[in-house]
Amino acid sequence: MGQPKKWSVFESITNVAVGYTLALVGQVIIYPIMHIPVTFKQNLLIGTFFLTIGMIRSYLLRRFFNWLHSIQYQLLAVLRGWLSAWKIRLKELLRIF
C-alpha cells in the first residue's frame, strides 16, 4: 500500500517550508554579496514563488513514485509472463533447427 495522499501533502508542505526558510536565509546572505539590491519584501515574494513551485513539484513526484510502487508487482507479473512466453517460443524454434 502506498502513502496516503494526505501524508503526501503534509510531507511536501513540511519539506518545502524548511526549504523556503533556508532559501530565504540564503537569499538574505547571498544577494548583498552579489550586489543584487532586493528588499526583504521582494525576497519574500521570490521565495513564495519558488515555494509554490516546490510544493507542486514535490507532491506530484511523490504521487508518481507511489503510483510506480503500487504497480511494480503488476508490471513484474506482466514481464514474467512475456519472458515465459518467449522462452517457450525459443525452445520450440531451437527444436526445429
DAKADA-V315265 format. One record per residue. N is the residue number from 1. RES is the residue in three letters. SS is DSSP state (@ for helix, = for strand, . for the rest). PHI is phi in radians with two decimals (* if undefined). Layout:
BEGIN
n->N res->RES ss->SS phi->PHI
n->N res->RES ss->SS phi->PHI
END
This chain:
BEGIN
n->1 res->MET ss->. phi->*
n->2 res->GLY ss->. phi->-1.44
n->3 res->GLN ss->. phi->-1.31
n->4 res->PRO ss->. phi->-1.08
n->5 res->LYS ss->@ phi->-1.05
n->6 res->LYS ss->@ phi->-1.08
n->7 res->TRP ss->@ phi->-1.23
n->8 res->SER ss->@ phi->-1.09
n->9 res->VAL ss->@ phi->-1.12
n->10 res->PHE ss->@ phi->-1.05
n->11 res->GLU ss->@ phi->-1.10
n->12 res->SER ss->@ phi->-1.10
n->13 res->ILE ss->@ phi->-1.13
n->14 res->THR ss->@ phi->-1.09
n->15 res->ASN ss->@ phi->-1.04
n->16 res->VAL ss->@ phi->-1.28
n->17 res->ALA ss->@ phi->-1.11
n->18 res->VAL ss->@ phi->-1.12
n->19 res->GLY ss->@ phi->-1.08
n->20 res->TYR ss->@ phi->-1.09
n->21 res->THR ss->@ phi->-1.09
n->22 res->LEU ss->@ phi->-1.11
n->23 res->ALA ss->@ phi->-1.12
n->24 res->LEU ss->@ phi->-1.10
n->25 res->VAL ss->@ phi->-1.08
n->26 res->GLY ss->@ phi->-1.08
n->27 res->GLN ss->@ phi->-1.10
n->28 res->VAL ss->@ phi->-1.09
n->29 res->ILE ss->@ phi->-1.45
n->30 res->ILE ss->@ phi->-1.33
n->31 res->TYR ss->@ phi->-0.99
n->32 res->PRO ss->@ phi->-1.12
n->33 res->ILE ss->@ phi->-1.10
n->34 res->MET ss->. phi->-1.52
n->35 res->HIS ss->. phi->1.04
n->36 res->ILE ss->. phi->-1.83
n->37 res->PRO ss->. phi->-1.34
n->38 res->VAL ss->. phi->-2.38
n->39 res->THR ss->. phi->-1.35
n->40 res->PHE ss->@ phi->-1.11
n->41 res->LYS ss->@ phi->-1.10
n->42 res->GLN ss->@ phi->-1.15
n->43 res->ASN ss->@ phi->-1.04
n->44 res->LEU ss->@ phi->-1.09
n->45 res->LEU ss->@ phi->-1.14
n->46 res->ILE ss->@ phi->-1.06
n->47 res->GLY ss->@ phi->-1.08
n->48 res->THR ss->@ phi->-1.12
n->49 res->PHE ss->@ phi->-1.03
n->50 res->PHE ss->@ phi->-1.23
n->51 res->LEU ss->@ phi->-1.06
n->52 res->THR ss->@ phi->-1.07
n->53 res->ILE ss->@ phi->-1.07
n->54 res->GLY ss->@ phi->-1.11
n->55 res->MET ss->@ phi->-1.14
n->56 res->ILE ss->@ phi->-1.11
n->57 res->ARG ss->@ phi->-1.04
n->58 res->SER ss->@ phi->-1.10
n->59 res->TYR ss->@ phi->-1.12
n->60 res->LEU ss->@ phi->-1.13
n->61 res->LEU ss->@ phi->-1.16
n->62 res->ARG ss->@ phi->-1.07
n->63 res->ARG ss->@ phi->-1.13
n->64 res->PHE ss->@ phi->-1.07
n->65 res->PHE ss->@ phi->-1.23
n->66 res->ASN ss->@ phi->-1.16
n->67 res->TRP ss->@ phi->-1.11
n->68 res->LEU ss->@ phi->-1.02
n->69 res->HIS ss->@ phi->-1.10
n->70 res->SER ss->@ phi->-1.23
n->71 res->ILE ss->@ phi->-1.76
n->72 res->GLN ss->@ phi->-1.05
n->73 res->TYR ss->@ phi->-1.24
n->74 res->GLN ss->@ phi->-1.15
n->75 res->LEU ss->@ phi->-1.12
n->76 res->LEU ss->@ phi->-1.08
n->77 res->ALA ss->@ phi->-1.11
n->78 res->VAL ss->@ phi->-1.11
n->79 res->LEU ss->@ phi->-1.10
n->80 res->ARG ss->@ phi->-1.10
n->81 res->GLY ss->@ phi->-1.08
n->82 res->TRP ss->@ phi->-1.10
n->83 res->LEU ss->@ phi->-1.08
n->84 res->SER ss->@ phi->-1.10
n->85 res->ALA ss->@ phi->-1.09
n->86 res->TRP ss->@ phi->-1.17
n->87 res->LYS ss->@ phi->-1.10
n->88 res->ILE ss->@ phi->-1.12
n->89 res->ARG ss->@ phi->-1.11
n->90 res->LEU ss->@ phi->-1.11
n->91 res->LYS ss->@ phi->-1.07
n->92 res->GLU ss->@ phi->-1.11
n->93 res->LEU ss->@ phi->-1.15
n->94 res->LEU ss->@ phi->-1.17
n->95 res->ARG ss->@ phi->-1.14
n->96 res->ILE ss->@ phi->-1.14
n->97 res->PHE ss->. phi->-1.57
END
